[in-house]
Structures are given as C-alpha cells and as structure tokens.
C-alpha cells in the first residue's frame, strides 16, 4: 500500500516545477501581448509620445520579442512613415533620454529587418542627439548590415549615407563616427578608413573622434605605416591636432615595432606643423632611441625637448650623456649638459 501511495505522489511532485514554469511563461506572453497592444493603440491614435512612457513602465519585465515586431506587417513606406513620426514626436520630450528604451527597441528591430538602411541610420541619429547611448549589440548589428550592403554594386559609402535624404534626414558626424567605431569593433579598419575618407562626400567633416577610432585600432594592430599616413592626413588636410593620449598610443605602437626613426620623424613633422607635443611623448621617443643605442638621435630629440622647455628625467639624462661620451660625441654631450643647467636655474 505504501508503494502505491508513493507512486501516486510522484507525478504530482514532478509536475510542480513545470506548472510554475508554465505559469511564468503564460504571464510573460500575456505581458508581451499587452505591451504590443498598448504600443499599437498609441500608433493608431498617433499618441506617439505615450510610447516612451509605456516602455519605461515595462522596464524590468521580461520581453520574449521586440515590442515593435508587428511593424513588419506593414509595407516599407508605411513603416518608414510611422517610425519617422515616432522619432519626430520624441524630440520635444524632456528629459531628452526619456525615450531611450523606445530608441533601443526601434533600432534593434530596424537593423534586423529586411530593409535596414537608411532608416536605422535615422534612428541612430535621433538616439545620439538625445544623448542616449545605443546598447552594445548595436555595433555588431550595424557593422554587419553595413558590410552586407556595401557588397552590392554601386553602393559607395557616400551614396549609402546620402540615402538618408530620401526619408528626410541628413547624415552627420555623429552617425559617421558611430559607424566608424562599429566597424573598428569588428576589426574592419579598411572599411572604417573608407567611411572616414568619404565623409566629405556626404557633407560631413571628420573630427578627432573620427580619426581616433581608426588610429586606436591600427595602434592595437601595430600597423604603423598606415598610422603615419592617417596622422599626416588628419593634421595636414583637416587641421586637427592629435590629443596627447592619441599621440602616446601611436608612439607606443611604434615602440613595439621598434620603428625608432619613424617615431622621431613623427615628432619632427608635428613640430613643423606647430602641434603641441607633451613631455611624455618626447620622453618616450628618447627612451626608444636609447633602447636601440641611437645616442646621437636621442640627443637630438632631447635638444628638441629643451627647446620646448622640457627636461628629461635624471636617469634618462644620464643615459644620454653617457651614451654620447661613449661614442665620442663629447662636445654634443656637454652642450646638452649646459642646456639642462640653464633650464634648471
């Protein structure tokens, strides 16, 4: 009898967890349907601003699918029109990041739709202009979409960016910089450079952030020849002064490759363009020269430092002095020593 009771009890116990799991699943589906219906209702009545509050109220609730997925039932023209009206309605909302969740869902849905461009670029633009940061997955989605579209004939960078005009938007630096950053996230530096160099054709002007993303990746990959070209292009063509941290990254990449002469030439070039160079950059290049036993070259860089009012650390000064005397450059060594004395007095 005890065995029978135990057998009868077992099914009841084994179904207890699935029952609660099923209950949770039903609740999730119910919440999802309610959320979609609320957004649909707001769209039907053109009460678009309510969408931001509806999604904010649902924050923290598990979503099985994108609440804008029903838009896939509309044709491309109608979907674009609705999305544009939603975006425009969000502009006067305060605080500006109030529709952040709505932007995120809209951007994710559009990037995964059959025709992601140029609408996703418009959503991205409004997201960035509102001060919101797209979710990290956006980088991968955007770069994948972009690279896929670029494989098609006659799809130049400028043409793809200018497609935004067809839906009433203009490409800007924010969109281009985010695109460049996304491509760099997946190591597509050549395509990132293409975007960088095509910005002008789309009516946008590259800035330090545009170059920074690409040069940062190239430094990580230690592609110093490519870096030299971009640095000179940035300074000569666009009259941009590299930030100290950017220059340090470049010089550290050159140090890793033992490109000592290239580093010295970079310092010389920037000086010639009247670019401010920090103490750390000079000190780094002097150390590179010393590591390669190029004592005369190290002395020349130190002389440039002193012309800017900088004095190397004492250990570096000693190594330069000892190195110059060791190779018979006594006069040069004492000229530098005199310079140090003058600056210290």
Number of C-alpha atoms within 10 A of each C-alpha: 6 7 8 8 9 10 11 11 11 10 10 10 10 10 11 10 11 11 11 11 12 11 11 12 14 12 13 16 15 11 17 20 16 13 20 19 14 17 22 19 15 16 18 11 9 15 14 22 20 19 23 20 15 18 22 15 11 14 11 8 11 13 15 12 13 14 22 18 15 13 19 13 9 11 9 15 10 12 16 18 12 17 21 17 14 23 20 14 15 23 15 9 14 10 9 15 20 18 25 22 22 23 26 19 18 23 26 23 20 24 22 13 16 9 13 19 19 21 24 24 25 22 23 24 20 19 24 17 15 20 12 18 15 19 14 9 10 19 19 14 15 24 23 16 17 20 13 10 17 15 10 9 7 9 12 16 20 19 13 17 25 17 18 18 12 10 14 9 16 18 22 16 18 18 22 24 24 23 23 27 24 25 26 23 16 13 15 17 21 13 19 24 20 14 24 22 17 20 22 12 14 20 14 19 16 21 16 15 15 25 24 20 22 27 27 18 19 22 20 14 12 19 16 23 12 12 20 18 10 17 22 17 15 20 16 13 10 13 13 17 20 19 14 15 13 19 21 19 17 25 27 21 22 24 21 13 12 16 17 23 15 17 26 20 12 19 21 14 14 18 13 9 14 10 16 13 19 16 15 15 21 24 19 17 27 27 20 25 24 20 14 11 15 19 24 19 20 29 24 15 20 25 19 17 20 17 12 13 11 18 22 20 9 10 9 17 20 13 15 28 23 16 21 23 16 12 12 11 16 15 11 17 22 14 14 20 15 12 16 20 11 10 12 8 5
